[in-house]
Amino acid sequence: MMYLTDKGLKEDKVKSAYWPNKSFSNFKIIECGKWLPIFYIQNKNYNKAYEIYSQLKYLNNHAILNSLGTFHKKGIILLQISI
């Protein structure tokens, strides 16, 4: 679990997630919200990360509620996921 604090993210442990599409296999899904799970996807290739993000936005069966509108350098995206 990772917690959002006033000094940024604080990590306790890493939680992985399963994606049926093999193209997501190089991405790490890390939980970083105490009350509502928030995940980020990290990949060294910024363009590839954005491409995967664009696909994830439309995967209803993974219950992605909305993007938090954050797409950082180094290909990190924050997503809010339903519990």
Backbone as a printed PyTorch tensor [residue, N CA C, xyz], in Angstrom:
tensor([[[  0.8490,  -1.1890,   0.0000],
         [  0.0000,   0.0000,   0.0000],
         [  0.8890,   1.2450,   0.0000]],

        [[  0.5160,   2.2160,  -0.8010],
         [  1.2110,   3.4980,  -0.7760],
         [  0.2130,   4.5580,  -0.3330]],

        [[  0.6890,   5.5080,   0.4300],
         [ -0.1820,   6.5500,   0.9440],
         [  0.2070,   7.8980,   0.3590]],

        [[ -0.8110,   8.6920,   0.0140],
         [ -0.5590,  10.0550,  -0.4280],
         [ -0.4100,  10.9240,   0.8120]],

        [[  0.7320,  11.5560,   0.9710],
         [  0.9660,  12.4240,   2.1180],
         [  1.2970,  13.8280,   1.6090]],

        [[  1.4470,  14.7650,   2.5190],
         [  1.7870,  16.1250,   2.1120],
         [  3.1990,  16.2120,   1.5460]],

        [[  3.9890,  15.1570,   1.7510],
         [  5.3510,  15.1310,   1.2090],
         [  5.4690,  14.1880,   0.0190]],

        [[  4.3220,  13.7570,  -0.5250],
         [  4.3440,  12.8730,  -1.6850],
         [  3.8910,  11.4690,  -1.3190]],

        [[  4.2980,  10.5150,  -2.1380],
         [  3.8920,   9.1280,  -1.9160],
         [  4.8020,   8.4490,  -0.8990]],

        [[  4.2060,   7.7020,  -0.0060],
         [  4.9620,   6.9230,   0.9720],
         [  4.6090,   5.4620,   0.7620]],

        [[  5.6260,   4.6320,   0.5110],
         [  5.3840,   3.2420,   0.1440],
         [  5.5160,   2.2990,   1.3320]],

        [[  4.5430,   1.3860,   1.4540],
         [  4.6380,   0.3030,   2.4230],
         [  4.9580,  -1.0020,   1.7080]],

        [[  4.1830,  -1.3130,   0.6640],
         [  4.4500,  -2.5060,  -0.1180],
         [  3.8680,  -2.3210,  -1.5160]],

        [[  4.3170,  -3.1220,  -2.4370],
         [  3.8630,  -3.0260,  -3.8200],
         [  2.8070,  -4.0800,  -4.0860]],

        [[  1.7210,  -3.6780,  -4.7220],
         [  0.6460,  -4.5970,  -5.0660],
         [  0.5770,  -4.6890,  -6.5900]],

        [[  0.5740,  -5.9070,  -7.1050],
         [  0.5080,  -6.0830,  -8.5530],
         [ -0.9310,  -6.3370,  -8.9820]],

        [[ -1.1990,  -6.1280, -10.2510],
         [ -2.5380,  -6.3660, -10.7860],
         [ -2.4150,  -7.1540, -12.0820]],

        [[ -3.4150,  -7.9750, -12.3550],
         [ -3.4060,  -8.8090, -13.5510],
         [ -4.1710,  -8.1220, -14.6790]],

        [[ -3.5780,  -8.0590, -15.8430],
         [ -4.2400,  -7.5360, -17.0310],
         [ -4.2990,  -8.6540, -18.0620]],

        [[ -5.4840,  -8.9570, -18.6210],
         [ -5.6130, -10.0450, -19.5860],
         [ -4.8740,  -9.7760, -20.9010]],

        [[ -4.6900,  -8.5010, -21.2270],
         [ -3.9960,  -8.1580, -22.4630],
         [ -2.4860,  -8.1920, -22.2220]],

        [[ -1.7840,  -9.0330, -22.9550],
         [ -0.3450,  -9.2130, -22.7110],
         [  0.4650,  -7.9400, -22.9600]],

        [[ -0.0800,  -7.0170, -23.7400],
         [  0.6720,  -5.7890, -24.0100],
         [  0.8540,  -4.9480, -22.7530]],

        [[  0.0970,  -5.2590, -21.6880],
         [  0.2320,  -4.5220, -20.4350],
         [  1.2580,  -5.1510, -19.4990]],

        [[  1.8650,  -6.2630, -19.9160],
         [  2.6820,  -7.0430, -18.9850],
         [  3.9270,  -6.3120, -18.5000]],

        [[  4.3940,  -5.3030, -19.2320],
         [  5.5880,  -4.5700, -18.8100],
         [  5.2690,  -3.3990, -17.8970]],

        [[  4.0000,  -3.2740, -17.5210],
         [  3.5880,  -2.1550, -16.6910],
         [  3.3970,  -2.6110, -15.2540]],

        [[  3.7930,  -1.7430, -14.3210],
         [  3.5880,  -2.0390, -12.9110],
         [  2.3680,  -1.2630, -12.4270]],

        [[  1.4710,  -1.9550, -11.7490],
         [  0.3070,  -1.3080, -11.1650],
         [  0.5480,  -1.2450,  -9.6600]],

        [[  0.5970,  -0.0420,  -9.1170],
         [  0.9510,   0.1230,  -7.7130],
         [ -0.1560,   0.8880,  -6.9900]],

        [[ -0.6480,   0.3090,  -5.9270],
         [ -1.7030,   0.9540,  -5.1480],
         [ -1.1080,   2.0760,  -4.3080]],

        [[ -1.7170,   3.2450,  -4.3530],
         [ -1.1520,   4.3720,  -3.5980],
         [ -2.2440,   5.2720,  -3.0230]],

        [[ -3.3590,   4.6840,  -2.6130],
         [ -4.3940,   5.4750,  -1.9660],
         [ -4.9720,   4.7190,  -0.7890]],

        [[ -5.1030,   5.3470,   0.3590],
         [ -5.5620,   4.6410,   1.5490],
         [ -7.0670,   4.3890,   1.5050]],

        [[ -7.8530,   5.3790,   1.0780],
         [ -9.3010,   5.2280,   1.1210],
         [ -9.8680,   4.8000,  -0.2310]],

        [[ -9.5110,   5.4980,  -1.2880],
         [ -9.8490,   5.0710,  -2.6440],
         [ -8.5610,   4.6040,  -3.2930]],

        [[ -8.5550,   3.4120,  -3.8540],
         [ -7.3410,   2.9490,  -4.5120],
         [ -6.9980,   3.8410,  -5.7000]],

        [[ -5.7570,   4.2620,  -5.7650],
         [ -5.2600,   5.0270,  -6.9070],
         [ -4.0420,   4.2900,  -7.4390]],

        [[ -4.0060,   4.0830,  -8.7400],
         [ -2.9260,   3.3120,  -9.3200],
         [ -2.1360,   4.1520, -10.3140]],

        [[ -0.8580,   3.8590, -10.4440],
         [ -0.1240,   4.4730, -11.5410],
         [  0.5380,   3.4000, -12.3780]],

        [[  0.6860,   3.7210, -13.6450],
         [  1.2760,   2.8070, -14.6020],
         [  2.5990,   3.4200, -15.0240]],

        [[  3.6590,   2.6490, -14.9460],
         [  4.9760,   3.1890, -15.2440],
         [  5.6510,   2.3940, -16.3480]],

        [[  6.1930,   3.1120, -17.3020],
         [  6.9470,   2.4820, -18.3720],
         [  7.9880,   3.4780, -18.8390]],

        [[  9.1700,   3.0000, -19.1950],
         [ 10.2480,   3.9010, -19.6000],
         [  9.9500,   4.6110, -20.9190]],

        [[  9.1150,   3.9860, -21.7530],
         [  8.7790,   4.5790, -23.0430],
         [  7.5340,   5.4480, -22.8690]],

        [[  7.7270,   6.7680, -22.8760],
         [  6.6240,   7.7140, -22.6270],
         [  5.4910,   7.5340, -23.6270]],

        [[  5.8040,   7.4140, -24.9100],
         [  4.7690,   7.2760, -25.9340],
         [  3.9870,   5.9770, -25.7570]],

        [[  4.6860,   4.8930, -25.4320],
         [  4.0060,   3.6130, -25.2170],
         [  3.1080,   3.6930, -23.9890]],

        [[  3.5800,   4.3500, -22.9620],
         [  2.7680,   4.5040, -21.7520],
         [  1.4840,   5.2640, -22.0670]],

        [[  1.5880,   6.2960, -22.8880],
         [  0.3950,   7.0590, -23.2390],
         [ -0.5560,   6.2290, -24.1000]],

        [[  0.0110,   5.4140, -24.9700],
         [ -0.8110,   4.5400, -25.8180],
         [ -1.6000,   3.5570, -24.9640]],

        [[ -0.9550,   2.9450, -23.9840],
         [ -1.6280,   2.0080, -23.0920],
         [ -2.6840,   2.7420, -22.2630]],

        [[ -2.3310,   3.9430, -21.7980],
         [ -3.2770,   4.7520, -21.0250],
         [ -4.5460,   5.0240, -21.8380]],

        [[ -4.3740,   5.3450, -23.1170],
         [ -5.5210,   5.6180, -23.9770],
         [ -6.4200,   4.3920, -24.0940]],

        [[ -5.8070,   3.2020, -24.1330],
         [ -6.5860,   1.9690, -24.1970],
         [ -7.2820,   1.6930, -22.8640]],

        [[ -6.5800,   1.9310, -21.7630],
         [ -7.1370,   1.6450, -20.4450],
         [ -8.3780,   2.4790, -20.1450]],

        [[ -8.4200,   3.7110, -20.6690],
         [ -9.5510,   4.5840, -20.3960],
         [-10.8780,   3.9680, -20.8300]],

        [[-10.8210,   3.0330, -21.7620],
         [-12.0530,   2.4880, -22.3120],
         [-12.3060,   1.0370, -21.9100]],

        [[-11.5710,   0.5300, -20.9350],
         [-11.7790,  -0.8430, -20.4910],
         [-12.8050,  -0.8660, -19.3520]],

        [[-14.0660,  -1.0150, -19.7030],
         [-15.1310,  -0.9730, -18.6980],
         [-15.0070,  -2.0830, -17.6660]],

        [[-14.5460,  -3.2620, -18.0880],
         [-14.4790,  -4.3870, -17.1720],
         [-13.4020,  -4.2090, -16.1000]],

        [[-12.5630,  -3.1750, -16.2170],
         [-11.5860,  -2.8960, -15.1690],
         [-12.0290,  -1.7270, -14.2980]],

        [[-13.2470,  -1.2350, -14.5590],
         [-13.8770,  -0.2430, -13.6850],
         [-13.0200,   0.9820, -13.4100]],

        [[-12.4150,   1.5140, -14.4650],
         [-11.6780,   2.7600, -14.3010],
         [-12.6880,   3.9010, -14.2740]],

        [[-12.7690,   4.5860, -13.1480],
         [-13.7810,   5.6300, -13.0000],
         [-13.4010,   6.8740, -13.7960]],

        [[-12.2010,   7.3480, -13.6030],
         [-11.7570,   8.5310, -14.3240],
         [-10.2510,   8.6960, -14.1560]],

        [[ -9.6900,   9.3920, -15.1060],
         [ -8.2810,   9.7490, -14.9750],
         [ -8.2040,  10.9370, -14.0270]],

        [[ -7.1770,  10.9820, -13.2140],
         [ -6.9980,  12.1370, -12.3440],
         [ -6.3600,  13.2940, -13.1100]],

        [[ -6.1670,  13.0930, -14.4170],
         [ -5.6240,  14.1500, -15.2550],
         [ -4.1370,  14.3580, -15.0600]],

        [[ -3.4620,  13.3580, -14.5370],
         [ -2.0370,  13.4920, -14.2670],
         [ -1.2480,  12.5270, -15.1340]],

        [[ -0.4580,  13.0620, -16.0280],
         [  0.4290,  12.2300, -16.8450],
         [  1.8270,  12.8070, -16.6820]],

        [[  2.6060,  12.1840, -15.8290],
         [  3.9110,  12.7210, -15.4640],
         [  4.9770,  12.3590, -16.4880]],

        [[  6.1180,  12.9980, -16.3540],
         [  7.2960,  12.5800, -17.1070],
         [  7.6420,  11.1680, -16.6500]],

        [[  8.4140,  10.4500, -17.4480],
         [  8.7970,   9.0650, -17.1820],
         [  7.6160,   8.1130, -17.3200]],

        [[  6.5340,   8.5620, -17.9430],
         [  5.4200,   7.6600, -18.2430],
         [  4.6290,   7.1970, -17.0430]],

        [[  4.3630,   8.0760, -16.1070],
         [  3.5780,   7.6960, -14.9310],
         [  2.1920,   8.3190, -15.0360]],

        [[  1.1710,   7.5050, -14.8500],
         [ -0.2090,   7.9490, -14.9420],
         [ -0.9180,   7.5850, -13.6410]],

        [[ -1.6780,   8.5050, -13.0980],
         [ -2.4950,   8.2040, -11.9210],
         [ -3.9270,   7.9550, -12.3590]],

        [[ -4.4840,   6.8490, -11.9090],
         [ -5.8660,   6.5010, -12.2330],
         [ -6.6310,   6.2300, -10.9510]],

        [[ -7.9210,   6.5350, -10.9640],
         [ -8.7680,   6.1890,  -9.8260],
         [ -9.5770,   4.9560, -10.2210]],

        [[ -9.5160,   3.9180,  -9.4040],
         [-10.1490,   2.6420,  -9.7090],
         [-11.2360,   2.3710,  -8.6680]],

        [[-12.3610,   1.8200,  -9.1120],
         [-13.4150,   1.4910,  -8.1460],
         [-12.9680,   0.3290,  -7.2680]],

        [[-13.4580,   0.3110,  -6.0440],
         [-13.0670,  -0.7400,  -5.0870],
         [-13.7610,  -2.0420,  -5.4410]]])
